[in-house]
Amino acid sequence: MRCIIKIIHSDSNTSAVAVKLRTIALTRTLSRSNESEKKKKKKRVRLRNNYYDSTAFASAMNFTNDYASEEGKQSALKEFGKYAVPDLERTHRTNHKGSKGKKIGIVGGSRDYTGAPYFAAMSSARTGADLVHIFSHEKAAAAIKNYSPDLIVHSVLKDTKDIIEKFTKNDVSERDFGEAFEIFLNETRDFVNRMDAVVIGPGLGRDFLTWQMAIAVYKLARENNIPVVFDADALFMIHKYHKGGDFVDEGSYEFRIRQECKKVYDKCKLEEAEPLDGSRTQSREKLSCTVFTPNAREVSYGFDPNDTAAFEKTVTNFITSIDLELKFQQTAPMILAKGVDDIFVSVLAGEKQETSQRTKFENIEGSKKRCGGQGDILTGVLAVFLAWSNAEIDQSSPETCIRSSRLACFCASALTREAARKAYEKNKRSLQSSDILLELREALESLFPSINTY
């Protein structure tokens, strides 16, 4: 260390030796002080990096198995708040966009539906996501951008009508659909690879070409170990498209379009793109879940929590038909069935359903009115919670993945219901989903305080 001492005035009796000794002593003192500060800084960095302990989180989830009693539910909320919810008070000096709140992608929004993707995206943002991207049709994108400037909206989805409008009907071929599909992949691949969780389905619509694009996003997400939530029209897609095989006859126009899209996907498939900020590096061996969130009508699409054999068949047919290079167990499929009491189900291939893997989240009070959009809010909240738990846990085993996802599903259900309860108390019969969005802030602070006191 270089030390410069300026002597303004020196007594005539002061010897050069004494000055030199004082200089050496001062240099050593400053050096020791600097070394001490460096050690303290290293300790702060180490504590910050190890604040979320994967082993501790896994142990907490093993402890939290009771979702029926009030004591068990409070314990579950406490453990999730302690080990998964980012503690911004401790880490705010080193945070950057996406580092703690995470990045969420919403695939949905069509010519007819714009509200569903908005509710899913805004609930993610209100829950704590740093960045929320919506991948929608251009007709929906304009409306969603006007709803809120806080959302990043990409007008990338296409439908069959978009292709037909460019040509006369006789001139359209499967190659035209393939070109549109390739443009979609080029515009979205890098964005999807940087997401920490993806929601597919809100306002997606039922167009065949749009479905191919949604499936491509799912394949990209799974190949990068990103948690995925399927909801709404995406559940109908899986039911219609892959129920007991294929509804598309070989040789039909739809079949040729699908084959063209598969060919384009294989051609465009590149090595995994690392996020620009380097924030996510995941092992191929790490599991991340796929959660299906059916309502009372959608459980009949092969997502009945009481019929796990049909659920396994539905998912297996789906991943086989889309040529996903993963086995059933590697996709970690789960159900969060919405109802009077939300029900969580996960089943491993070839195994009987165990009681510990089918959990009812009982007696969590919510809104007495059911209005459109509440399910979309749940999927947005769930995506954030899955991203948080997926980032903090070593999910190399299916059991750990199931337990952590079950905890995230319970907390997402509890937060959504608490916000809905507060909104109903204020609005009664006039309640709308936009009112629930406004209550998410207070509900989040009530269940998971910003100042972590656990």
Contacts in CASP RR format, 6 or more apart in sequence:
PFRMAT RR
TARGET T0000
AUTHOR 0000-0000-0000
METHOD contacts of the structure
MODEL  1
MRCIIKIIHSDSNTSAVAVKLRTIALTRTLSRSNESEKKKKKKRVRLRNN
YYDSTAFASAMNFTNDYASEEGKQSALKEFGKYAVPDLERTHRTNHKGSK
GKKIGIVGGSRDYTGAPYFAAMSSARTGADLVHIFSHEKAAAAIKNYSPD
LIVHSVLKDTKDIIEKFTKNDVSERDFGEAFEIFLNETRDFVNRMDAVVI
GPGLGRDFLTWQMAIAVYKLARENNIPVVFDADALFMIHKYHKGGDFVDE
GSYEFRIRQECKKVYDKCKLEEAEPLDGSRTQSREKLSCTVFTPNAREVS
YGFDPNDTAAFEKTVTNFITSIDLELKFQQTAPMILAKGVDDIFVSVLAG
EKQETSQRTKFENIEGSKKRCGGQGDILTGVLAVFLAWSNAEIDQSSPET
CIRSSRLACFCASALTREAARKAYEKNKRSLQSSDILLELREALESLFPS
INTY
1 27 0 8 1.000
1 30 0 8 1.000
1 31 0 8 1.000
1 34 0 8 1.000
3 23 0 8 1.000
3 26 0 8 1.000
3 27 0 8 1.000
3 30 0 8 1.000
5 23 0 8 1.000
5 26 0 8 1.000
7 19 0 8 1.000
10 19 0 8 1.000
48 90 0 8 1.000
48 91 0 8 1.000
48 94 0 8 1.000
51 87 0 8 1.000
51 90 0 8 1.000
51 91 0 8 1.000
52 83 0 8 1.000
52 84 0 8 1.000
52 392 0 8 1.000
53 83 0 8 1.000
54 392 0 8 1.000
54 393 0 8 1.000
54 394 0 8 1.000
55 394 0 8 1.000
56 83 0 8 1.000
57 83 0 8 1.000
57 84 0 8 1.000
57 389 0 8 1.000
57 392 0 8 1.000
57 393 0 8 1.000
57 404 0 8 1.000
58 393 0 8 1.000
58 394 0 8 1.000
58 400 0 8 1.000
58 403 0 8 1.000
58 404 0 8 1.000
60 79 0 8 1.000
60 82 0 8 1.000
60 83 0 8 1.000
61 79 0 8 1.000
61 400 0 8 1.000
61 403 0 8 1.000
61 404 0 8 1.000
61 406 0 8 1.000
61 407 0 8 1.000
62 403 0 8 1.000
63 75 0 8 1.000
63 79 0 8 1.000
64 72 0 8 1.000
64 75 0 8 1.000
64 76 0 8 1.000
64 79 0 8 1.000
64 403 0 8 1.000
64 407 0 8 1.000
65 356 0 8 1.000
66 72 0 8 1.000
66 73 0 8 1.000
66 75 0 8 1.000
66 76 0 8 1.000
67 73 0 8 1.000
67 76 0 8 1.000
67 359 0 8 1.000
67 360 0 8 1.000
67 361 0 8 1.000
67 362 0 8 1.000
67 410 0 8 1.000
68 360 0 8 1.000
68 362 0 8 1.000
68 363 0 8 1.000
73 361 0 8 1.000
73 364 0 8 1.000
73 410 0 8 1.000
73 414 0 8 1.000
76 407 0 8 1.000
76 410 0 8 1.000
76 411 0 8 1.000
77 411 0 8 1.000
77 414 0 8 1.000
77 447 0 8 1.000
77 448 0 8 1.000
78 454 0 8 1.000
79 407 0 8 1.000
80 385 0 8 1.000
80 389 0 8 1.000
80 407 0 8 1.000
80 408 0 8 1.000
80 411 0 8 1.000
80 448 0 8 1.000
81 411 0 8 1.000
81 448 0 8 1.000
81 452 0 8 1.000
81 454 0 8 1.000
82 452 0 8 1.000
82 454 0 8 1.000
83 392 0 8 1.000
84 385 0 8 1.000
84 388 0 8 1.000
84 389 0 8 1.000
84 392 0 8 1.000
84 407 0 8 1.000
84 408 0 8 1.000
85 388 0 8 1.000
85 448 0 8 1.000
85 452 0 8 1.000
86 100 0 8 1.000
86 101 0 8 1.000
86 388 0 8 1.000
87 452 0 8 1.000
88 95 0 8 1.000
88 100 0 8 1.000
88 450 0 8 1.000
89 450 0 8 1.000
89 451 0 8 1.000
89 452 0 8 1.000
90 452 0 8 1.000
91 100 0 8 1.000
96 277 0 8 1.000
97 130 0 8 1.000
97 131 0 8 1.000
97 277 0 8 1.000
98 130 0 8 1.000
98 131 0 8 1.000
98 196 0 8 1.000
98 277 0 8 1.000
98 279 0 8 1.000
99 130 0 8 1.000
99 277 0 8 1.000
99 279 0 8 1.000
100 130 0 8 1.000
101 128 0 8 1.000
101 129 0 8 1.000
101 130 0 8 1.000
101 384 0 8 1.000
101 387 0 8 1.000
101 388 0 8 1.000
102 129 0 8 1.000
102 130 0 8 1.000
102 196 0 8 1.000
102 197 0 8 1.000
102 384 0 8 1.000
102 387 0 8 1.000
102 388 0 8 1.000
102 391 0 8 1.000
103 129 0 8 1.000
103 130 0 8 1.000
103 131 0 8 1.000
103 132 0 8 1.000
103 133 0 8 1.000
103 194 0 8 1.000
103 195 0 8 1.000
103 196 0 8 1.000
103 387 0 8 1.000
104 121 0 8 1.000
104 124 0 8 1.000
104 129 0 8 1.000
104 131 0 8 1.000
104 132 0 8 1.000
104 133 0 8 1.000
104 195 0 8 1.000
104 196 0 8 1.000
104 197 0 8 1.000
104 198 0 8 1.000
104 199 0 8 1.000
104 380 0 8 1.000
104 383 0 8 1.000
104 384 0 8 1.000
104 387 0 8 1.000
105 121 0 8 1.000
105 124 0 8 1.000
105 132 0 8 1.000
105 133 0 8 1.000
105 134 0 8 1.000
105 135 0 8 1.000
105 192 0 8 1.000
105 195 0 8 1.000
105 197 0 8 1.000
105 198 0 8 1.000
105 199 0 8 1.000
105 383 0 8 1.000
106 117 0 8 1.000
106 120 0 8 1.000
106 121 0 8 1.000
106 124 0 8 1.000
106 132 0 8 1.000
106 133 0 8 1.000
106 134 0 8 1.000
106 135 0 8 1.000
106 136 0 8 1.000
106 198 0 8 1.000
106 199 0 8 1.000
106 202 0 8 1.000
106 380 0 8 1.000
106 383 0 8 1.000
107 135 0 8 1.000
107 136 0 8 1.000
107 157 0 8 1.000
107 198 0 8 1.000
107 199 0 8 1.000
107 200 0 8 1.000
107 201 0 8 1.000
107 204 0 8 1.000
107 213 0 8 1.000
107 214 0 8 1.000
107 217 0 8 1.000
108 116 0 8 1.000
108 117 0 8 1.000
108 134 0 8 1.000
108 135 0 8 1.000
108 136 0 8 1.000
108 137 0 8 1.000
108 140 0 8 1.000
108 157 0 8 1.000
108 200 0 8 1.000
108 201 0 8 1.000
108 202 0 8 1.000
108 203 0 8 1.000
108 204 0 8 1.000
108 205 0 8 1.000
108 214 0 8 1.000
108 233 0 8 1.000
109 115 0 8 1.000
109 116 0 8 1.000
109 117 0 8 1.000
109 134 0 8 1.000
109 136 0 8 1.000
109 137 0 8 1.000
109 140 0 8 1.000
109 144 0 8 1.000
109 157 0 8 1.000
109 202 0 8 1.000
109 203 0 8 1.000
109 204 0 8 1.000
109 205 0 8 1.000
110 136 0 8 1.000
110 137 0 8 1.000
110 139 0 8 1.000
110 140 0 8 1.000
110 157 0 8 1.000
110 159 0 8 1.000
110 203 0 8 1.000
110 204 0 8 1.000
110 205 0 8 1.000
110 207 0 8 1.000
110 210 0 8 1.000
111 137 0 8 1.000
111 139 0 8 1.000
111 140 0 8 1.000
111 159 0 8 1.000
111 161 0 8 1.000
112 203 0 8 1.000
112 205 0 8 1.000
113 140 0 8 1.000
113 202 0 8 1.000
113 203 0 8 1.000
113 204 0 8 1.000
113 205 0 8 1.000
114 136 0 8 1.000
114 140 0 8 1.000
114 143 0 8 1.000
114 144 0 8 1.000
114 147 0 8 1.000
114 203 0 8 1.000
115 144 0 8 1.000
115 147 0 8 1.000
115 202 0 8 1.000
115 203 0 8 1.000
115 373 0 8 1.000
115 376 0 8 1.000
116 201 0 8 1.000
116 202 0 8 1.000
116 203 0 8 1.000
116 232 0 8 1.000
116 373 0 8 1.000
116 376 0 8 1.000
117 134 0 8 1.000
117 136 0 8 1.000
117 140 0 8 1.000
117 144 0 8 1.000
117 202 0 8 1.000
117 203 0 8 1.000
117 376 0 8 1.000
118 134 0 8 1.000
118 144 0 8 1.000
118 147 0 8 1.000
118 148 0 8 1.000
118 151 0 8 1.000
119 202 0 8 1.000
119 373 0 8 1.000
119 375 0 8 1.000
119 376 0 8 1.000
119 377 0 8 1.000
119 433 0 8 1.000
119 434 0 8 1.000
119 437 0 8 1.000
120 199 0 8 1.000
120 202 0 8 1.000
120 231 0 8 1.000
120 376 0 8 1.000
120 377 0 8 1.000
120 379 0 8 1.000
120 380 0 8 1.000
120 383 0 8 1.000
121 132 0 8 1.000
121 134 0 8 1.000
121 144 0 8 1.000
121 151 0 8 1.000
121 380 0 8 1.000
122 132 0 8 1.000
122 147 0 8 1.000
122 148 0 8 1.000
122 150 0 8 1.000
122 151 0 8 1.000
122 437 0 8 1.000
123 376 0 8 1.000
123 377 0 8 1.000
123 378 0 8 1.000
123 379 0 8 1.000
123 380 0 8 1.000
123 381 0 8 1.000
123 416 0 8 1.000
123 437 0 8 1.000
123 440 0 8 1.000
124 132 0 8 1.000
124 199 0 8 1.000
124 380 0 8 1.000
124 381 0 8 1.000
124 383 0 8 1.000
124 384 0 8 1.000
125 132 0 8 1.000
125 150 0 8 1.000
125 151 0 8 1.000
126 437 0 8 1.000
126 440 0 8 1.000
126 441 0 8 1.000
126 444 0 8 1.000
127 380 0 8 1.000
127 381 0 8 1.000
127 384 0 8 1.000
127 385 0 8 1.000
127 415 0 8 1.000
127 440 0 8 1.000
127 444 0 8 1.000
128 384 0 8 1.000
128 444 0 8 1.000
129 383 0 8 1.000
129 384 0 8 1.000
129 387 0 8 1.000
131 152 0 8 1.000
132 150 0 8 1.000
132 151 0 8 1.000
132 152 0 8 1.000
133 151 0 8 1.000
133 152 0 8 1.000
133 153 0 8 1.000
133 154 0 8 1.000
133 191 0 8 1.000
133 195 0 8 1.000
134 141 0 8 1.000
134 144 0 8 1.000
134 151 0 8 1.000
134 152 0 8 1.000
134 153 0 8 1.000
134 154 0 8 1.000
135 154 0 8 1.000
135 156 0 8 1.000
135 157 0 8 1.000
135 188 0 8 1.000
135 191 0 8 1.000
135 192 0 8 1.000
135 217 0 8 1.000
136 144 0 8 1.000
136 153 0 8 1.000
136 154 0 8 1.000
136 155 0 8 1.000
136 156 0 8 1.000
136 157 0 8 1.000
137 155 0 8 1.000
137 157 0 8 1.000
137 158 0 8 1.000
137 159 0 8 1.000
137 210 0 8 1.000
138 155 0 8 1.000
138 157 0 8 1.000
140 155 0 8 1.000
140 203 0 8 1.000
141 153 0 8 1.000
141 154 0 8 1.000
141 155 0 8 1.000
142 155 0 8 1.000
144 151 0 8 1.000
144 153 0 8 1.000
145 151 0 8 1.000
145 153 0 8 1.000
154 187 0 8 1.000
154 188 0 8 1.000
154 191 0 8 1.000
156 184 0 8 1.000
156 187 0 8 1.000
156 188 0 8 1.000
156 213 0 8 1.000
157 184 0 8 1.000
157 210 0 8 1.000
157 213 0 8 1.000
158 180 0 8 1.000
158 181 0 8 1.000
158 184 0 8 1.000
158 209 0 8 1.000
158 210 0 8 1.000
158 213 0 8 1.000
159 207 0 8 1.000
159 209 0 8 1.000
159 210 0 8 1.000
160 177 0 8 1.000
160 207 0 8 1.000
160 208 0 8 1.000
160 209 0 8 1.000
161 207 0 8 1.000
162 180 0 8 1.000
162 209 0 8 1.000
163 172 0 8 1.000
163 176 0 8 1.000
163 177 0 8 1.000
163 180 0 8 1.000
163 209 0 8 1.000
164 172 0 8 1.000
166 176 0 8 1.000
167 176 0 8 1.000
174 253 0 8 1.000
174 256 0 8 1.000
174 257 0 8 1.000
174 259 0 8 1.000
174 260 0 8 1.000
175 260 0 8 1.000
177 209 0 8 1.000
177 212 0 8 1.000
177 257 0 8 1.000
177 260 0 8 1.000
177 261 0 8 1.000
178 257 0 8 1.000
178 260 0 8 1.000
178 261 0 8 1.000
178 264 0 8 1.000
180 209 0 8 1.000
181 209 0 8 1.000
181 212 0 8 1.000
181 213 0 8 1.000
181 216 0 8 1.000
181 260 0 8 1.000
181 261 0 8 1.000
181 264 0 8 1.000
181 265 0 8 1.000
182 264 0 8 1.000
182 267 0 8 1.000
182 268 0 8 1.000
184 213 0 8 1.000
184 216 0 8 1.000
185 216 0 8 1.000
185 264 0 8 1.000
185 265 0 8 1.000
185 268 0 8 1.000
186 268 0 8 1.000
188 217 0 8 1.000
189 220 0 8 1.000
189 268 0 8 1.000
189 270 0 8 1.000
189 273 0 8 1.000
190 273 0 8 1.000
192 198 0 8 1.000
192 217 0 8 1.000
192 220 0 8 1.000
192 221 0 8 1.000
192 224 0 8 1.000
192 226 0 8 1.000
193 220 0 8 1.000
193 224 0 8 1.000
193 272 0 8 1.000
193 273 0 8 1.000
193 275 0 8 1.000
194 273 0 8 1.000
194 275 0 8 1.000
194 276 0 8 1.000
194 280 0 8 1.000
195 221 0 8 1.000
195 226 0 8 1.000
196 226 0 8 1.000
196 227 0 8 1.000
196 280 0 8 1.000
196 387 0 8 1.000
196 390 0 8 1.000
196 391 0 8 1.000
197 226 0 8 1.000
197 227 0 8 1.000
197 228 0 8 1.000
197 229 0 8 1.000
197 383 0 8 1.000
197 384 0 8 1.000
197 386 0 8 1.000
197 387 0 8 1.000
197 390 0 8 1.000
198 217 0 8 1.000
198 218 0 8 1.000
198 221 0 8 1.000
198 226 0 8 1.000
198 227 0 8 1.000
198 228 0 8 1.000
198 229 0 8 1.000
198 383 0 8 1.000
199 228 0 8 1.000
199 229 0 8 1.000
199 231 0 8 1.000
199 379 0 8 1.000
199 380 0 8 1.000
199 383 0 8 1.000
200 214 0 8 1.000
200 217 0 8 1.000
200 218 0 8 1.000
200 228 0 8 1.000
200 229 0 8 1.000
200 230 0 8 1.000
200 231 0 8 1.000
200 234 0 8 1.000
201 214 0 8 1.000
201 230 0 8 1.000
201 231 0 8 1.000
201 232 0 8 1.000
201 233 0 8 1.000
201 234 0 8 1.000
201 235 0 8 1.000
202 231 0 8 1.000
202 232 0 8 1.000
202 233 0 8 1.000
202 376 0 8 1.000
202 379 0 8 1.000
203 232 0 8 1.000
203 233 0 8 1.000
204 210 0 8 1.000
204 211 0 8 1.000
204 214 0 8 1.000
204 232 0 8 1.000
204 233 0 8 1.000
204 234 0 8 1.000
204 237 0 8 1.000
205 233 0 8 1.000
206 233 0 8 1.000
206 236 0 8 1.000
206 237 0 8 1.000
206 240 0 8 1.000
208 254 0 8 1.000
208 257 0 8 1.000
209 257 0 8 1.000
211 237 0 8 1.000
211 241 0 8 1.000
212 257 0 8 1.000
212 258 0 8 1.000
212 261 0 8 1.000
214 234 0 8 1.000
214 237 0 8 1.000
215 322 0 8 1.000
216 261 0 8 1.000
216 265 0 8 1.000
218 228 0 8 1.000
218 322 0 8 1.000
218 324 0 8 1.000
219 265 0 8 1.000
219 322 0 8 1.000
219 324 0 8 1.000
221 227 0 8 1.000
221 228 0 8 1.000
222 228 0 8 1.000
222 290 0 8 1.000
222 324 0 8 1.000
222 326 0 8 1.000
222 331 0 8 1.000
223 272 0 8 1.000
223 325 0 8 1.000
224 272 0 8 1.000
224 282 0 8 1.000
225 282 0 8 1.000
225 283 0 8 1.000
225 284 0 8 1.000
225 286 0 8 1.000
225 287 0 8 1.000
225 288 0 8 1.000
226 288 0 8 1.000
227 288 0 8 1.000
227 289 0 8 1.000
227 290 0 8 1.000
227 291 0 8 1.000
227 383 0 8 1.000
227 386 0 8 1.000
227 387 0 8 1.000
227 390 0 8 1.000
227 405 0 8 1.000
228 288 0 8 1.000
228 289 0 8 1.000
228 290 0 8 1.000
228 291 0 8 1.000
229 290 0 8 1.000
229 291 0 8 1.000
229 292 0 8 1.000
229 293 0 8 1.000
229 379 0 8 1.000
229 380 0 8 1.000
229 382 0 8 1.000
229 383 0 8 1.000
229 386 0 8 1.000
230 238 0 8 1.000
230 290 0 8 1.000
230 291 0 8 1.000
230 292 0 8 1.000
230 293 0 8 1.000
231 292 0 8 1.000
231 293 0 8 1.000
231 375 0 8 1.000
231 376 0 8 1.000
231 379 0 8 1.000
232 298 0 8 1.000
232 376 0 8 1.000
235 292 0 8 1.000
235 293 0 8 1.000
235 294 0 8 1.000
235 298 0 8 1.000
235 301 0 8 1.000
235 303 0 8 1.000
236 298 0 8 1.000
236 301 0 8 1.000
238 292 0 8 1.000
238 301 0 8 1.000
238 314 0 8 1.000
238 318 0 8 1.000
239 301 0 8 1.000
239 302 0 8 1.000
239 314 0 8 1.000
240 247 0 8 1.000
241 247 0 8 1.000
241 248 0 8 1.000
241 318 0 8 1.000
241 321 0 8 1.000
242 314 0 8 1.000
242 317 0 8 1.000
242 318 0 8 1.000
242 321 0 8 1.000
243 301 0 8 1.000
243 302 0 8 1.000
243 314 0 8 1.000
243 317 0 8 1.000
244 313 0 8 1.000
244 314 0 8 1.000
244 317 0 8 1.000
245 317 0 8 1.000
245 321 0 8 1.000
246 321 0 8 1.000
248 254 0 8 1.000
248 255 0 8 1.000
248 258 0 8 1.000
249 255 0 8 1.000
262 323 0 8 1.000
274 281 0 8 1.000
280 391 0 8 1.000
282 288 0 8 1.000
283 396 0 8 1.000
285 396 0 8 1.000
286 394 0 8 1.000
286 395 0 8 1.000
286 396 0 8 1.000
287 330 0 8 1.000
287 332 0 8 1.000
287 395 0 8 1.000
287 396 0 8 1.000
287 397 0 8 1.000
287 398 0 8 1.000
287 401 0 8 1.000
288 332 0 8 1.000
288 386 0 8 1.000
288 390 0 8 1.000
288 395 0 8 1.000
288 401 0 8 1.000
289 332 0 8 1.000
289 333 0 8 1.000
289 334 0 8 1.000
289 386 0 8 1.000
289 390 0 8 1.000
289 401 0 8 1.000
289 402 0 8 1.000
289 405 0 8 1.000
290 315 0 8 1.000
290 331 0 8 1.000
290 332 0 8 1.000
290 333 0 8 1.000
290 334 0 8 1.000
291 333 0 8 1.000
291 334 0 8 1.000
291 335 0 8 1.000
291 336 0 8 1.000
291 382 0 8 1.000
291 386 0 8 1.000
291 405 0 8 1.000
291 409 0 8 1.000
292 303 0 8 1.000
292 333 0 8 1.000
292 334 0 8 1.000
292 335 0 8 1.000
292 336 0 8 1.000
293 335 0 8 1.000
293 336 0 8 1.000
293 337 0 8 1.000
293 338 0 8 1.000
293 375 0 8 1.000
293 378 0 8 1.000
293 379 0 8 1.000
293 382 0 8 1.000
294 301 0 8 1.000
294 303 0 8 1.000
294 335 0 8 1.000
294 337 0 8 1.000
294 338 0 8 1.000
295 338 0 8 1.000
295 339 0 8 1.000
295 375 0 8 1.000
296 338 0 8 1.000
296 339 0 8 1.000
299 305 0 8 1.000
299 337 0 8 1.000
301 314 0 8 1.000
302 310 0 8 1.000
302 311 0 8 1.000
302 313 0 8 1.000
302 314 0 8 1.000
303 311 0 8 1.000
303 314 0 8 1.000
303 335 0 8 1.000
303 337 0 8 1.000
304 310 0 8 1.000
304 311 0 8 1.000
304 337 0 8 1.000
305 311 0 8 1.000
305 335 0 8 1.000
305 337 0 8 1.000
305 343 0 8 1.000
305 344 0 8 1.000
305 345 0 8 1.000
305 358 0 8 1.000
308 345 0 8 1.000
308 347 0 8 1.000
308 353 0 8 1.000
308 358 0 8 1.000
311 333 0 8 1.000
311 335 0 8 1.000
311 345 0 8 1.000
311 347 0 8 1.000
312 328 0 8 1.000
312 333 0 8 1.000
312 347 0 8 1.000
312 349 0 8 1.000
312 350 0 8 1.000
315 328 0 8 1.000
315 331 0 8 1.000
315 333 0 8 1.000
316 328 0 8 1.000
316 349 0 8 1.000
319 326 0 8 1.000
319 328 0 8 1.000
319 331 0 8 1.000
324 331 0 8 1.000
327 349 0 8 1.000
328 349 0 8 1.000
329 348 0 8 1.000
329 349 0 8 1.000
329 398 0 8 1.000
332 346 0 8 1.000
332 398 0 8 1.000
332 401 0 8 1.000
332 402 0 8 1.000
332 405 0 8 1.000
333 346 0 8 1.000
333 347 0 8 1.000
334 344 0 8 1.000
334 345 0 8 1.000
334 346 0 8 1.000
334 402 0 8 1.000
334 405 0 8 1.000
334 406 0 8 1.000
334 409 0 8 1.000
335 343 0 8 1.000
335 344 0 8 1.000
335 345 0 8 1.000
335 346 0 8 1.000
336 342 0 8 1.000
336 343 0 8 1.000
336 344 0 8 1.000
336 378 0 8 1.000
336 382 0 8 1.000
336 409 0 8 1.000
336 412 0 8 1.000
336 413 0 8 1.000
337 343 0 8 1.000
337 344 0 8 1.000
337 345 0 8 1.000
338 375 0 8 1.000
338 378 0 8 1.000
341 360 0 8 1.000
341 361 0 8 1.000
341 362 0 8 1.000
341 363 0 8 1.000
341 364 0 8 1.000
342 360 0 8 1.000
342 361 0 8 1.000
342 364 0 8 1.000
342 409 0 8 1.000
342 413 0 8 1.000
343 358 0 8 1.000
343 359 0 8 1.000
343 360 0 8 1.000
343 361 0 8 1.000
344 358 0 8 1.000
344 359 0 8 1.000
344 360 0 8 1.000
344 361 0 8 1.000
344 406 0 8 1.000
344 409 0 8 1.000
344 410 0 8 1.000
345 353 0 8 1.000
345 357 0 8 1.000
345 358 0 8 1.000
345 359 0 8 1.000
346 357 0 8 1.000
346 402 0 8 1.000
346 405 0 8 1.000
346 406 0 8 1.000
347 353 0 8 1.000
347 357 0 8 1.000
348 398 0 8 1.000
357 402 0 8 1.000
359 406 0 8 1.000
359 410 0 8 1.000
361 409 0 8 1.000
361 410 0 8 1.000
361 413 0 8 1.000
361 414 0 8 1.000
364 413 0 8 1.000
364 414 0 8 1.000
364 417 0 8 1.000
365 417 0 8 1.000
365 418 0 8 1.000
365 421 0 8 1.000
366 417 0 8 1.000
366 418 0 8 1.000
366 420 0 8 1.000
366 421 0 8 1.000
366 424 0 8 1.000
367 374 0 8 1.000
367 417 0 8 1.000
367 420 0 8 1.000
367 421 0 8 1.000
367 423 0 8 1.000
367 424 0 8 1.000
367 431 0 8 1.000
367 436 0 8 1.000
368 424 0 8 1.000
369 424 0 8 1.000
369 428 0 8 1.000
369 429 0 8 1.000
369 431 0 8 1.000
371 431 0 8 1.000
371 432 0 8 1.000
371 433 0 8 1.000
372 433 0 8 1.000
373 433 0 8 1.000
374 416 0 8 1.000
374 420 0 8 1.000
374 433 0 8 1.000
374 436 0 8 1.000
375 416 0 8 1.000
376 433 0 8 1.000
377 416 0 8 1.000
377 419 0 8 1.000
377 433 0 8 1.000
377 436 0 8 1.000
377 437 0 8 1.000
377 440 0 8 1.000
378 412 0 8 1.000
378 413 0 8 1.000
378 416 0 8 1.000
380 412 0 8 1.000
381 412 0 8 1.000
381 415 0 8 1.000
381 416 0 8 1.000
381 440 0 8 1.000
382 408 0 8 1.000
382 409 0 8 1.000
382 412 0 8 1.000
384 412 0 8 1.000
385 408 0 8 1.000
385 409 0 8 1.000
385 411 0 8 1.000
385 412 0 8 1.000
386 405 0 8 1.000
386 408 0 8 1.000
388 408 0 8 1.000
389 404 0 8 1.000
389 405 0 8 1.000
389 407 0 8 1.000
389 408 0 8 1.000
390 404 0 8 1.000
393 400 0 8 1.000
393 404 0 8 1.000
394 400 0 8 1.000
395 401 0 8 1.000
395 404 0 8 1.000
411 447 0 8 1.000
411 448 0 8 1.000
414 447 0 8 1.000
415 440 0 8 1.000
415 443 0 8 1.000
415 444 0 8 1.000
415 447 0 8 1.000
415 448 0 8 1.000
416 436 0 8 1.000
418 443 0 8 1.000
418 446 0 8 1.000
418 447 0 8 1.000
419 436 0 8 1.000
419 437 0 8 1.000
419 439 0 8 1.000
419 440 0 8 1.000
419 442 0 8 1.000
419 443 0 8 1.000
419 444 0 8 1.000
420 436 0 8 1.000
420 439 0 8 1.000
422 439 0 8 1.000
422 442 0 8 1.000
422 443 0 8 1.000
423 431 0 8 1.000
423 435 0 8 1.000
423 436 0 8 1.000
423 438 0 8 1.000
423 439 0 8 1.000
424 431 0 8 1.000
426 435 0 8 1.000
426 439 0 8 1.000
427 435 0 8 1.000
END
